[in-house]
Amino acid sequence: MAAQAAVGELEARLAVARDQLSDTRLYAPFGGVVTQRFIEAHEMAVQGQPVMTLDDISVLEIPVDVPENLVSILLKATSPEKSDQYSARFLTHEDGTYPARLTEYSSRADQAIGTYEFVFTLTPDPKDLVFPGMTAEIRLMSGSQTDFFPGLDVPLQSLMGVAGNSAHVLRVDPESGEIFRQPVIFETLSRGNAVRVKTGLSVSDLVVADGTAFVRQGQKVRYELVEPKGDIK
């Protein structure tokens, strides 16, 4: 009986040891890349304590702030039967594009900037080294992109006070030379160092492209017209 009791005690200790051993291993619910670790090896972690951040880079999500005047256009142009209506281009991979799908969108506007969040998903090629947090743009695949995103291309450096898709530029009055602060809404990155402005400017407006830090509203300047380069209009 004493021997049986000793065997039972050893079996109980073995079960406890096996249970403790299982607590030394953590299994992620999906495969991914560890981007941050909060504890070191051999440290004690309690239940519910985060130990690392894991990113699933097999499928990426791209949130886009869409102005209200484009919400109905995008939803009407989106067809559930077609999966190649949108494409994504990353600034670090300008030569390549990836098919993207509109997977969800918000029906409530952001109270701070007044835009609606649309979320697009894509599956990048692992060898392209596309990671979360990289800057990207979404394009609507259409016979003519300007049918959906009409507007003017202005130099990227002319935008000031950027908040979402809103910003302002310094517009010059052609007669008096006085500078005015002009609010604009921009939609997409254009080719080269430019952005496409949807509202706020006309083709005849003069915009300060360089040296915006050295001029201010109300100041009068002398200017010289320069022929546009590339796709700047």
Sequence and secondary structure as in RCSB ss.txt:
>XXXX:A:sequence
MAAQAAVGELEARLAVARDQLSDTRLYAPFGGVVTQRFIEAHEMAVQGQPVMTLDDISVLEIPVDVPENLVSILL
KATSPEKSDQYSARFLTHEDGTYPARLTEYSSRADQAIGTYEFVFTLTPDPKDLVFPGMTAEIRLMSGSQTDFFP
GLDVPLQSLMGVAGNSAHVLRVDPESGEIFRQPVIFETLSRGNAVRVKTGLSVSDLVVADGTAFVRQGQKVRYEL
VEPKGDIK
>XXXX:A:secstr
 HHHHHHHHHHHHHHHHHHHHHTT    SS  EEEEE S TT    TT   EEEE  SSEEEEEEE HHHHHHHH
HH  TT S SEEEEETTEEEEEEEEEEEEE SS  TTT  EEEEEEE   GGG   TT  EEEEE  S GGGTS 
 EEEEGGG EEEETTEEEEEEE TTT BEEEEEEEEEEE SSSEEEEEES  TT EE  S GGG  TT B     
    TT  
